[in-house]
């Protein structure tokens, strides 16, 4: 199981890698079921990624190794609306 801190670390360390794969956003979220959950990184892509996306990322936090799961979601990038007049 990955801690929130480990998932945040994984997101920060791999942001550029995911950007290179075409991701437009990353978030840290609780993943799993009610009885067994862990924190992971959710990568948002505008369409199915052309290159393989890793299923996990291994990070070391305070001399402990954590395996952080990765989930891929397909969603259009967020666009800001115009300013209200």
Secondary structure, DSSP 8 states (H G I E B T S, - for coil): ---HHHHHHHHHHHHHHHHHHTEEEEEEEEEE-SSSEEEEEEEEESS--SS---SEEEEEETTEEEEEEEEEEE-----------
